[in-house]
Amino acid sequence: MSIEFLVATAVGVMSAAGIYLVLRARTFPVVLGLAFMSYAINVFLFASGRVVINQPPIWGKDVTAYSDPLPQALVLTAIVIAFGMTALVVVLALRTYLETGVDQVDGLADPPGQKPPPPEESAVLGPEPAAPPAGEARR
């Protein structure tokens, strides 16, 4: 079994898992699916560059073979973009859940008997401070 087969299989499995999770009805699996798809794309871009070991990344007059630095630069850029995209999607999903009370992608509630409890503000903001006893004055 060759390393090319293993890398291609890994890209295929991550792509399939990402597509499956993106098509789910809940927001958290959608976020995970987007992450899997971005990982699959990063591995594909990195593998397409044909990394050459012990070769300089820049061409020179005395160099006969060199490693192409473009795929590595593309993957680094894609990692940063994927991180920002994931953070944005998580915040949007959390905001949608707190406003609608459901974590469905389409915003519709679950069938009767399966509805989750409405979100509480204390889940995000933390518990409210305890009030002082009735007889004590505030300082």
Stockholm file with secondary structure:
# STOCKHOLM 1.0

chainA/1-139         MSIEFLVATAVGVMSAAGIYLVLRARTFPVVLGLAFMSYAINVFLFASGRVVINQPPIWGKDVTAYSDPLPQALVLTAIVIAFGMTALVVVLALRTYLETGVDQVDGLADPPGQKPPPPEESAVLGPEPAAPPAGEARR
#=GR chainA/1-139 SS CCHHHHHHHHHHHHHHHHHHHHTSSBHHHHHHHHHHHHHHHHHHHHHHTCCCTTCCSSCCTTCSCCCCCHHHHHHHHHHHHHHHHHHHHHHHHHHHHHHHSCCBTTCCCCCTTCCCCCCCHHHHHCCCCCCCCTTCCCC
#=GC SS_cons         CCHHHHHHHHHHHHHHHHHHHHTSSBHHHHHHHHHHHHHHHHHHHHHHTCCCTTCCSSCCTTCSCCCCCHHHHHHHHHHHHHHHHHHHHHHHHHHHHHHHSCCBTTCCCCCTTCCCCCCCHHHHHCCCCCCCCTTCCCC
//
